[in-house]
Amino acid sequence: MRSQLKDMKPVDDIVTQQTPGLKIWESNWNGMQCAYHVFAPGTDFTKILAGKGLAHDLCGVEHWAYVLKGTLRVIYLDGTQDICRAGDVCYWPAPHNFISEEGAEIIQFSTAGGLKAQAKIIEEFFKTKMK
């Protein structure tokens, strides 16, 4: 199977709605999500992940990625960090957080079910907060 970036569908979920400057397009195949991410300068997932009911207040889904442009800092539970730059092929085990001071563009592969489950937890938090 194959897809072109222009044919991927935009993601409009609680994560993209609550993370200024984040844009995601995806295709799903056999339980895997292939996604093109654009992180605006200053994108920080801390606000969307912390205090929402996720284990360790971090992303609990592993990812495989290729960094097309920019720089992405990945912070792990133990405090270690990876600085991923354009041209890097990456694996990010869970749990982790992402920050992109200068902005970045990546192609990322993840388990689709894990990301949907995580977005649902975050969405439930916002629904409860709005009541």
Rosetta constraint file for C-alpha pairs under 8 A:
AtomPair CA 3 CA 7 HARMONIC 6.50 0.50
AtomPair CA 3 CA 8 HARMONIC 7.17 0.50
AtomPair CA 3 CA 27 HARMONIC 7.61 0.50
AtomPair CA 4 CA 8 HARMONIC 6.78 0.50
AtomPair CA 5 CA 25 HARMONIC 7.62 0.50
AtomPair CA 5 CA 36 HARMONIC 7.19 0.50
AtomPair CA 8 CA 25 HARMONIC 5.42 0.50
AtomPair CA 8 CA 26 HARMONIC 5.05 0.50
AtomPair CA 8 CA 27 HARMONIC 5.50 0.50
AtomPair CA 9 CA 25 HARMONIC 5.16 0.50
AtomPair CA 9 CA 26 HARMONIC 5.42 0.50
AtomPair CA 9 CA 27 HARMONIC 6.74 0.50
AtomPair CA 10 CA 23 HARMONIC 7.72 0.50
AtomPair CA 10 CA 24 HARMONIC 5.88 0.50
AtomPair CA 10 CA 25 HARMONIC 4.17 0.50
AtomPair CA 10 CA 26 HARMONIC 6.41 0.50
AtomPair CA 11 CA 16 HARMONIC 7.14 0.50
AtomPair CA 11 CA 23 HARMONIC 7.46 0.50
AtomPair CA 11 CA 24 HARMONIC 5.39 0.50
AtomPair CA 11 CA 25 HARMONIC 5.50 0.50
AtomPair CA 11 CA 26 HARMONIC 6.74 0.50
AtomPair CA 12 CA 16 HARMONIC 5.94 0.50
AtomPair CA 12 CA 17 HARMONIC 6.66 0.50
AtomPair CA 13 CA 17 HARMONIC 6.04 0.50
AtomPair CA 13 CA 119 HARMONIC 7.39 0.50
AtomPair CA 14 CA 18 HARMONIC 5.89 0.50
AtomPair CA 14 CA 119 HARMONIC 6.55 0.50
AtomPair CA 14 CA 122 HARMONIC 7.08 0.50
AtomPair CA 14 CA 123 HARMONIC 5.79 0.50
AtomPair CA 15 CA 19 HARMONIC 6.00 0.50
AtomPair CA 15 CA 48 HARMONIC 6.79 0.50
AtomPair CA 15 CA 119 HARMONIC 6.55 0.50
AtomPair CA 15 CA 122 HARMONIC 7.70 0.50
AtomPair CA 16 CA 20 HARMONIC 7.38 0.50
AtomPair CA 16 CA 22 HARMONIC 5.75 0.50
AtomPair CA 16 CA 23 HARMONIC 6.40 0.50
AtomPair CA 16 CA 24 HARMONIC 7.37 0.50
AtomPair CA 18 CA 48 HARMONIC 6.69 0.50
AtomPair CA 19 CA 43 HARMONIC 7.28 0.50
AtomPair CA 19 CA 44 HARMONIC 7.75 0.50
AtomPair CA 19 CA 45 HARMONIC 7.14 0.50
AtomPair CA 19 CA 48 HARMONIC 6.80 0.50
AtomPair CA 20 CA 40 HARMONIC 7.74 0.50
AtomPair CA 20 CA 43 HARMONIC 7.08 0.50
AtomPair CA 21 CA 38 HARMONIC 7.71 0.50
AtomPair CA 21 CA 39 HARMONIC 6.06 0.50
AtomPair CA 21 CA 40 HARMONIC 4.67 0.50
AtomPair CA 21 CA 41 HARMONIC 7.72 0.50
AtomPair CA 21 CA 43 HARMONIC 6.69 0.50
AtomPair CA 22 CA 37 HARMONIC 7.21 0.50
AtomPair CA 22 CA 38 HARMONIC 5.79 0.50
AtomPair CA 22 CA 39 HARMONIC 4.95 0.50
AtomPair CA 22 CA 40 HARMONIC 6.20 0.50
AtomPair CA 22 CA 43 HARMONIC 7.10 0.50
AtomPair CA 23 CA 37 HARMONIC 5.79 0.50
AtomPair CA 23 CA 38 HARMONIC 5.13 0.50
AtomPair CA 23 CA 39 HARMONIC 6.79 0.50
AtomPair CA 24 CA 35 HARMONIC 6.48 0.50
AtomPair CA 24 CA 36 HARMONIC 5.62 0.50
AtomPair CA 24 CA 37 HARMONIC 4.58 0.50
AtomPair CA 24 CA 38 HARMONIC 6.44 0.50
AtomPair CA 25 CA 35 HARMONIC 5.48 0.50
AtomPair CA 25 CA 36 HARMONIC 5.24 0.50
AtomPair CA 25 CA 37 HARMONIC 6.73 0.50
AtomPair CA 26 CA 33 HARMONIC 6.56 0.50
AtomPair CA 26 CA 34 HARMONIC 5.57 0.50
AtomPair CA 26 CA 35 HARMONIC 4.21 0.50
AtomPair CA 26 CA 36 HARMONIC 6.39 0.50
AtomPair CA 27 CA 33 HARMONIC 5.88 0.50
AtomPair CA 27 CA 34 HARMONIC 5.34 0.50
AtomPair CA 27 CA 35 HARMONIC 6.48 0.50
AtomPair CA 28 CA 32 HARMONIC 5.59 0.50
AtomPair CA 28 CA 33 HARMONIC 4.46 0.50
AtomPair CA 28 CA 34 HARMONIC 6.13 0.50
AtomPair CA 28 CA 112 HARMONIC 6.97 0.50
AtomPair CA 29 CA 33 HARMONIC 6.46 0.50
AtomPair CA 29 CA 34 HARMONIC 7.83 0.50
AtomPair CA 31 CA 111 HARMONIC 5.96 0.50
AtomPair CA 31 CA 112 HARMONIC 5.44 0.50
AtomPair CA 31 CA 113 HARMONIC 6.65 0.50
AtomPair CA 32 CA 109 HARMONIC 6.70 0.50
AtomPair CA 32 CA 110 HARMONIC 5.64 0.50
AtomPair CA 32 CA 111 HARMONIC 4.55 0.50
AtomPair CA 32 CA 112 HARMONIC 4.93 0.50
AtomPair CA 32 CA 113 HARMONIC 7.86 0.50
AtomPair CA 33 CA 108 HARMONIC 7.85 0.50
AtomPair CA 33 CA 109 HARMONIC 5.49 0.50
AtomPair CA 33 CA 110 HARMONIC 5.21 0.50
AtomPair CA 33 CA 111 HARMONIC 5.89 0.50
AtomPair CA 33 CA 112 HARMONIC 4.83 0.50
AtomPair CA 34 CA 107 HARMONIC 7.12 0.50
AtomPair CA 34 CA 108 HARMONIC 5.79 0.50
AtomPair CA 34 CA 109 HARMONIC 4.65 0.50
AtomPair CA 34 CA 110 HARMONIC 6.83 0.50
AtomPair CA 35 CA 107 HARMONIC 5.68 0.50
AtomPair CA 35 CA 108 HARMONIC 5.17 0.50
AtomPair CA 35 CA 109 HARMONIC 6.37 0.50
AtomPair CA 36 CA 105 HARMONIC 7.28 0.50
AtomPair CA 36 CA 106 HARMONIC 5.81 0.50
AtomPair CA 36 CA 107 HARMONIC 4.63 0.50
AtomPair CA 36 CA 108 HARMONIC 6.38 0.50
AtomPair CA 37 CA 104 HARMONIC 7.96 0.50
AtomPair CA 37 CA 105 HARMONIC 5.56 0.50
AtomPair CA 37 CA 106 HARMONIC 5.28 0.50
AtomPair CA 37 CA 107 HARMONIC 6.39 0.50
AtomPair CA 37 CA 108 HARMONIC 7.42 0.50
AtomPair CA 38 CA 103 HARMONIC 7.56 0.50
AtomPair CA 38 CA 104 HARMONIC 5.97 0.50
AtomPair CA 38 CA 105 HARMONIC 4.58 0.50
AtomPair CA 38 CA 106 HARMONIC 6.79 0.50
AtomPair CA 39 CA 43 HARMONIC 5.85 0.50
AtomPair CA 39 CA 100 HARMONIC 6.79 0.50
AtomPair CA 39 CA 103 HARMONIC 4.99 0.50
AtomPair CA 39 CA 104 HARMONIC 5.04 0.50
AtomPair CA 39 CA 105 HARMONIC 6.19 0.50
AtomPair CA 40 CA 100 HARMONIC 7.57 0.50
AtomPair CA 40 CA 102 HARMONIC 7.34 0.50
AtomPair CA 40 CA 103 HARMONIC 4.60 0.50
AtomPair CA 40 CA 104 HARMONIC 6.86 0.50
AtomPair CA 41 CA 100 HARMONIC 6.17 0.50
AtomPair CA 41 CA 101 HARMONIC 5.18 0.50
AtomPair CA 41 CA 102 HARMONIC 4.35 0.50
AtomPair CA 41 CA 103 HARMONIC 3.85 0.50
AtomPair CA 41 CA 104 HARMONIC 7.54 0.50
AtomPair CA 42 CA 99 HARMONIC 7.20 0.50
AtomPair CA 42 CA 100 HARMONIC 5.61 0.50
AtomPair CA 42 CA 101 HARMONIC 4.38 0.50
AtomPair CA 42 CA 102 HARMONIC 6.32 0.50
AtomPair CA 42 CA 103 HARMONIC 6.58 0.50
AtomPair CA 43 CA 99 HARMONIC 5.72 0.50
AtomPair CA 43 CA 100 HARMONIC 5.19 0.50
AtomPair CA 43 CA 101 HARMONIC 6.53 0.50
AtomPair CA 43 CA 103 HARMONIC 6.91 0.50
AtomPair CA 44 CA 98 HARMONIC 6.19 0.50
AtomPair CA 44 CA 99 HARMONIC 4.37 0.50
AtomPair CA 44 CA 100 HARMONIC 6.41 0.50
AtomPair CA 44 CA 101 HARMONIC 7.95 0.50
AtomPair CA 45 CA 49 HARMONIC 6.10 0.50
AtomPair CA 45 CA 97 HARMONIC 6.26 0.50
AtomPair CA 45 CA 98 HARMONIC 5.61 0.50
AtomPair CA 45 CA 99 HARMONIC 6.29 0.50
AtomPair CA 46 CA 50 HARMONIC 5.66 0.50
AtomPair CA 46 CA 58 HARMONIC 7.75 0.50
AtomPair CA 46 CA 97 HARMONIC 6.72 0.50
AtomPair CA 46 CA 98 HARMONIC 7.61 0.50
AtomPair CA 46 CA 99 HARMONIC 7.91 0.50
AtomPair CA 48 CA 52 HARMONIC 7.46 0.50
AtomPair CA 48 CA 122 HARMONIC 7.61 0.50
AtomPair CA 49 CA 54 HARMONIC 6.90 0.50
AtomPair CA 49 CA 57 HARMONIC 5.36 0.50
AtomPair CA 49 CA 58 HARMONIC 5.65 0.50
AtomPair CA 49 CA 59 HARMONIC 6.81 0.50
AtomPair CA 49 CA 122 HARMONIC 7.58 0.50
AtomPair CA 50 CA 54 HARMONIC 7.46 0.50
AtomPair CA 50 CA 57 HARMONIC 4.37 0.50
AtomPair CA 50 CA 58 HARMONIC 6.76 0.50
AtomPair CA 51 CA 57 HARMONIC 6.11 0.50
AtomPair CA 52 CA 57 HARMONIC 7.09 0.50
AtomPair CA 52 CA 121 HARMONIC 7.14 0.50
AtomPair CA 52 CA 122 HARMONIC 5.57 0.50
AtomPair CA 52 CA 125 HARMONIC 5.71 0.50
AtomPair CA 53 CA 57 HARMONIC 6.99 0.50
AtomPair CA 53 CA 121 HARMONIC 6.72 0.50
AtomPair CA 53 CA 122 HARMONIC 7.25 0.50
AtomPair CA 53 CA 125 HARMONIC 7.41 0.50
AtomPair CA 54 CA 58 HARMONIC 6.39 0.50
AtomPair CA 54 CA 59 HARMONIC 7.40 0.50
AtomPair CA 54 CA 60 HARMONIC 7.53 0.50
AtomPair CA 54 CA 118 HARMONIC 7.46 0.50
AtomPair CA 54 CA 121 HARMONIC 7.21 0.50
AtomPair CA 54 CA 122 HARMONIC 7.83 0.50
AtomPair CA 55 CA 60 HARMONIC 7.12 0.50
AtomPair CA 56 CA 77 HARMONIC 7.46 0.50
AtomPair CA 56 CA 95 HARMONIC 7.54 0.50
AtomPair CA 58 CA 77 HARMONIC 7.75 0.50
AtomPair CA 58 CA 95 HARMONIC 5.55 0.50
AtomPair CA 58 CA 96 HARMONIC 5.28 0.50
AtomPair CA 58 CA 97 HARMONIC 5.60 0.50
AtomPair CA 59 CA 94 HARMONIC 6.44 0.50
AtomPair CA 59 CA 95 HARMONIC 5.29 0.50
AtomPair CA 59 CA 96 HARMONIC 5.27 0.50
AtomPair CA 59 CA 97 HARMONIC 5.96 0.50
AtomPair CA 59 CA 118 HARMONIC 7.82 0.50
AtomPair CA 60 CA 94 HARMONIC 4.87 0.50
AtomPair CA 60 CA 95 HARMONIC 4.71 0.50
AtomPair CA 60 CA 96 HARMONIC 7.01 0.50
AtomPair CA 60 CA 114 HARMONIC 7.82 0.50
AtomPair CA 60 CA 118 HARMONIC 7.51 0.50
AtomPair CA 61 CA 93 HARMONIC 7.22 0.50
AtomPair CA 61 CA 94 HARMONIC 5.29 0.50
AtomPair CA 61 CA 95 HARMONIC 6.85 0.50
AtomPair CA 61 CA 110 HARMONIC 7.15 0.50
AtomPair CA 61 CA 111 HARMONIC 7.33 0.50
AtomPair CA 61 CA 114 HARMONIC 5.95 0.50
AtomPair CA 61 CA 115 HARMONIC 6.53 0.50
AtomPair CA 62 CA 91 HARMONIC 7.53 0.50
AtomPair CA 62 CA 92 HARMONIC 5.58 0.50
AtomPair CA 62 CA 93 HARMONIC 4.50 0.50
AtomPair CA 62 CA 94 HARMONIC 4.91 0.50
AtomPair CA 62 CA 95 HARMONIC 7.52 0.50
AtomPair CA 62 CA 110 HARMONIC 6.34 0.50
AtomPair CA 62 CA 111 HARMONIC 7.62 0.50
AtomPair CA 63 CA 91 HARMONIC 5.81 0.50
AtomPair CA 63 CA 92 HARMONIC 5.15 0.50
AtomPair CA 63 CA 93 HARMONIC 6.58 0.50
AtomPair CA 63 CA 108 HARMONIC 6.47 0.50
AtomPair CA 63 CA 109 HARMONIC 5.64 0.50
AtomPair CA 63 CA 110 HARMONIC 4.84 0.50
AtomPair CA 63 CA 111 HARMONIC 7.84 0.50
AtomPair CA 64 CA 89 HARMONIC 7.68 0.50
AtomPair CA 64 CA 90 HARMONIC 5.63 0.50
AtomPair CA 64 CA 91 HARMONIC 4.48 0.50
AtomPair CA 64 CA 92 HARMONIC 6.34 0.50
AtomPair CA 64 CA 108 HARMONIC 5.65 0.50
AtomPair CA 64 CA 109 HARMONIC 5.11 0.50
AtomPair CA 64 CA 110 HARMONIC 6.62 0.50
AtomPair CA 65 CA 89 HARMONIC 5.79 0.50
AtomPair CA 65 CA 90 HARMONIC 5.03 0.50
AtomPair CA 65 CA 91 HARMONIC 6.39 0.50
AtomPair CA 65 CA 106 HARMONIC 6.59 0.50
AtomPair CA 65 CA 107 HARMONIC 5.47 0.50
AtomPair CA 65 CA 108 HARMONIC 4.21 0.50
AtomPair CA 65 CA 109 HARMONIC 6.11 0.50
AtomPair CA 66 CA 86 HARMONIC 7.88 0.50
AtomPair CA 66 CA 87 HARMONIC 6.82 0.50
AtomPair CA 66 CA 88 HARMONIC 5.83 0.50
AtomPair CA 66 CA 89 HARMONIC 4.52 0.50
AtomPair CA 66 CA 90 HARMONIC 6.13 0.50
AtomPair CA 66 CA 106 HARMONIC 5.61 0.50
AtomPair CA 66 CA 107 HARMONIC 5.30 0.50
AtomPair CA 66 CA 108 HARMONIC 6.58 0.50
AtomPair CA 67 CA 71 HARMONIC 7.71 0.50
AtomPair CA 67 CA 84 HARMONIC 7.04 0.50
AtomPair CA 67 CA 85 HARMONIC 6.10 0.50
AtomPair CA 67 CA 86 HARMONIC 4.76 0.50
AtomPair CA 67 CA 87 HARMONIC 5.58 0.50
AtomPair CA 67 CA 88 HARMONIC 5.49 0.50
AtomPair CA 67 CA 89 HARMONIC 6.61 0.50
AtomPair CA 67 CA 90 HARMONIC 7.87 0.50
AtomPair CA 67 CA 104 HARMONIC 7.39 0.50
AtomPair CA 67 CA 105 HARMONIC 6.17 0.50
AtomPair CA 67 CA 106 HARMONIC 4.44 0.50
AtomPair CA 67 CA 107 HARMONIC 6.61 0.50
AtomPair CA 68 CA 86 HARMONIC 4.98 0.50
AtomPair CA 68 CA 87 HARMONIC 6.07 0.50
AtomPair CA 68 CA 104 HARMONIC 7.42 0.50
AtomPair CA 68 CA 105 HARMONIC 5.35 0.50
AtomPair CA 68 CA 106 HARMONIC 5.25 0.50
AtomPair CA 68 CA 107 HARMONIC 7.29 0.50
AtomPair CA 69 CA 85 HARMONIC 7.08 0.50
AtomPair CA 69 CA 86 HARMONIC 4.61 0.50
AtomPair CA 69 CA 87 HARMONIC 7.63 0.50
AtomPair CA 69 CA 104 HARMONIC 5.20 0.50
AtomPair CA 69 CA 105 HARMONIC 5.04 0.50
AtomPair CA 69 CA 106 HARMONIC 7.05 0.50
AtomPair CA 70 CA 85 HARMONIC 5.91 0.50
AtomPair CA 70 CA 86 HARMONIC 5.60 0.50
AtomPair CA 70 CA 102 HARMONIC 6.49 0.50
AtomPair CA 70 CA 103 HARMONIC 5.63 0.50
AtomPair CA 70 CA 104 HARMONIC 4.11 0.50
AtomPair CA 70 CA 105 HARMONIC 6.53 0.50
AtomPair CA 71 CA 83 HARMONIC 6.89 0.50
AtomPair CA 71 CA 84 HARMONIC 5.59 0.50
AtomPair CA 71 CA 85 HARMONIC 4.52 0.50
AtomPair CA 71 CA 86 HARMONIC 6.59 0.50
AtomPair CA 71 CA 100 HARMONIC 6.16 0.50
AtomPair CA 71 CA 101 HARMONIC 7.52 0.50
AtomPair CA 71 CA 102 HARMONIC 6.48 0.50
AtomPair CA 71 CA 103 HARMONIC 6.39 0.50
AtomPair CA 71 CA 104 HARMONIC 5.44 0.50
AtomPair CA 72 CA 83 HARMONIC 5.96 0.50
AtomPair CA 72 CA 84 HARMONIC 5.17 0.50
AtomPair CA 72 CA 85 HARMONIC 6.57 0.50
AtomPair CA 72 CA 98 HARMONIC 6.76 0.50
AtomPair CA 72 CA 99 HARMONIC 6.00 0.50
AtomPair CA 72 CA 100 HARMONIC 4.66 0.50
AtomPair CA 72 CA 101 HARMONIC 7.51 0.50
AtomPair CA 72 CA 103 HARMONIC 7.33 0.50
AtomPair CA 72 CA 104 HARMONIC 6.34 0.50
AtomPair CA 73 CA 81 HARMONIC 6.72 0.50
AtomPair CA 73 CA 82 HARMONIC 5.78 0.50
AtomPair CA 73 CA 83 HARMONIC 4.64 0.50
AtomPair CA 73 CA 84 HARMONIC 6.20 0.50
AtomPair CA 73 CA 98 HARMONIC 5.76 0.50
AtomPair CA 73 CA 99 HARMONIC 5.18 0.50
AtomPair CA 73 CA 100 HARMONIC 5.98 0.50
AtomPair CA 74 CA 81 HARMONIC 5.41 0.50
AtomPair CA 74 CA 82 HARMONIC 5.14 0.50
AtomPair CA 74 CA 83 HARMONIC 6.48 0.50
AtomPair CA 74 CA 84 HARMONIC 7.66 0.50
AtomPair CA 74 CA 92 HARMONIC 7.71 0.50
AtomPair CA 74 CA 96 HARMONIC 6.48 0.50
AtomPair CA 74 CA 97 HARMONIC 5.65 0.50
AtomPair CA 74 CA 98 HARMONIC 4.79 0.50
AtomPair CA 74 CA 99 HARMONIC 6.59 0.50
AtomPair CA 75 CA 79 HARMONIC 6.14 0.50
AtomPair CA 75 CA 80 HARMONIC 5.98 0.50
AtomPair CA 75 CA 81 HARMONIC 4.53 0.50
AtomPair CA 75 CA 82 HARMONIC 6.74 0.50
AtomPair CA 75 CA 96 HARMONIC 5.38 0.50
AtomPair CA 75 CA 97 HARMONIC 5.15 0.50
AtomPair CA 75 CA 98 HARMONIC 6.46 0.50
AtomPair CA 76 CA 80 HARMONIC 5.50 0.50
AtomPair CA 76 CA 81 HARMONIC 6.17 0.50
AtomPair CA 76 CA 94 HARMONIC 7.61 0.50
AtomPair CA 76 CA 95 HARMONIC 6.11 0.50
AtomPair CA 76 CA 96 HARMONIC 4.34 0.50
AtomPair CA 76 CA 97 HARMONIC 6.56 0.50
AtomPair CA 77 CA 95 HARMONIC 6.04 0.50
AtomPair CA 77 CA 96 HARMONIC 6.10 0.50
AtomPair CA 84 CA 88 HARMONIC 6.13 0.50
AtomPair CA 84 CA 90 HARMONIC 7.45 0.50
AtomPair CA 92 CA 96 HARMONIC 7.49 0.50
AtomPair CA 100 CA 104 HARMONIC 6.61 0.50
AtomPair CA 110 CA 114 HARMONIC 7.84 0.50
AtomPair CA 110 CA 115 HARMONIC 7.51 0.50
AtomPair CA 111 CA 115 HARMONIC 6.70 0.50
AtomPair CA 112 CA 116 HARMONIC 6.28 0.50
AtomPair CA 113 CA 117 HARMONIC 6.09 0.50
AtomPair CA 114 CA 118 HARMONIC 6.15 0.50
AtomPair CA 115 CA 119 HARMONIC 6.10 0.50
AtomPair CA 116 CA 120 HARMONIC 6.15 0.50
AtomPair CA 117 CA 121 HARMONIC 6.51 0.50
AtomPair CA 118 CA 122 HARMONIC 6.51 0.50
AtomPair CA 119 CA 123 HARMONIC 6.01 0.50
AtomPair CA 120 CA 124 HARMONIC 6.07 0.50
AtomPair CA 121 CA 125 HARMONIC 6.42 0.50
AtomPair CA 122 CA 126 HARMONIC 6.54 0.50
AtomPair CA 123 CA 127 HARMONIC 6.21 0.50
AtomPair CA 124 CA 128 HARMONIC 6.12 0.50
AtomPair CA 125 CA 129 HARMONIC 6.11 0.50
AtomPair CA 126 CA 130 HARMONIC 6.14 0.50
AtomPair CA 127 CA 131 HARMONIC 6.64 0.50
